[in-house]
Amino acid sequence: ARAPRTEAPRPRPSPPRRTMHRILVLRGGALGDFIVSLPALAALRSRWPDARLELPGNATAAQLALNRGLVNAVHSQHESRWAALFSAGLLPPGFKAWLAGFDLVLNYWPDTDGELARHFPVKAGQVFISAAAHPTRGPASAHYAGPLRAFGIELSQKQLWFPLNSEDGRVAPNAPSLGPVRIAIHPGSGSPRKNWPLARWVELCRWLREAHAAELLIVTGEVETSATREALGAFGRELHSLPLEELIVELARCRFFVGHDSGIAHLAAACGVPSLLLFGPTDPAIWAPPAAHVRVLRKGATLAEISVGDVQAALSPL
């Protein structure tokens, strides 16, 4: 009897190996959204170290990438020229010519109806890749690195978070505390739903000061109310709306960080600060920084289900 005939496996298409001289990454969102995109930007820079990489997005957050050489230029996502990408009409000639100068366009901007995608490629040979603006897998940094598989770029677990205060690619150790234990507290986030009740923050800060003589840094910004600032300001030094690079210096000197699912939490984790993050309505499998020094505390769908005792129990062994 003849042996059954088996079909030879089809070869998988090899990823493009061409050199990219100019790369455009369309990436919007707030601070946390940008920080979880840093591993993908670092991978692009590693693959094409001599490429000119430009990024339209959150101009303030994107300075983190610019200052570390991951991108060469930053453009504000609020510039009026970007509206043409979501228009049914033709692109203005000058804008189209500028876009045609890029070999690779990587889009993370929302494009539900495909209005943006229909404008690309702008020229023959231009590579255009679009990914969902919101993560569909966890951690979020793995989602944003997903499109890079088209070029054979795979990130390891250790590469899924990017150290912001690094020395030769290594996380710089936190400065040892010669006096009281320094702890950064961030009581806010981009949504009230993700915030722990203020009265519990007050009780926690009082416990940290009285039981552990901790030195507290209270990180606040535009979204924190005057009531929050007044209630917590008495327990420590307030760091209000600091420029990001100054805040990184302050966070890197802390022994611990306690906060919510927020951009500041991602910033602290990227500084290598051991962190306890309180989660409720959002999924920590997607939004918690994927680093060993980050611990998540979640009791249910609301932050109100986390008691002060729960947080004390999580912090005491530390």
Salt bridges, closest charged atoms under 4 A:
GLU7 OE2 - ARG10 NE 3.85
GLU54 OE2 - ARG22 NH2 3.02
GLU54 OE2 - ARG52 NE 2.88
GLU54 OE1 - HIS75 NE2 2.66
GLU79 OE1 - ARG81 NE 2.64
ASP103 OD1 - ARG18 NH2 3.67
ASP103 OD1 - LYS123 NZ 3.96
GLU154 OE2 - ARG149 NE 3.27
GLU215 OE2 - ARG182 NE 3.37
GLU238 OE2 - ARG229 NE 2.56
GLU238 OE2 - HIS240 ND1 3.87
GLU245 OE2 - ARG68 NH1 2.74
GLU250 OE1 - ARG237 NH2 3.20
ASP261 OD2 - LYS194 NZ 3.89
ASP310 OD1 - LYS299 NZ 3.92
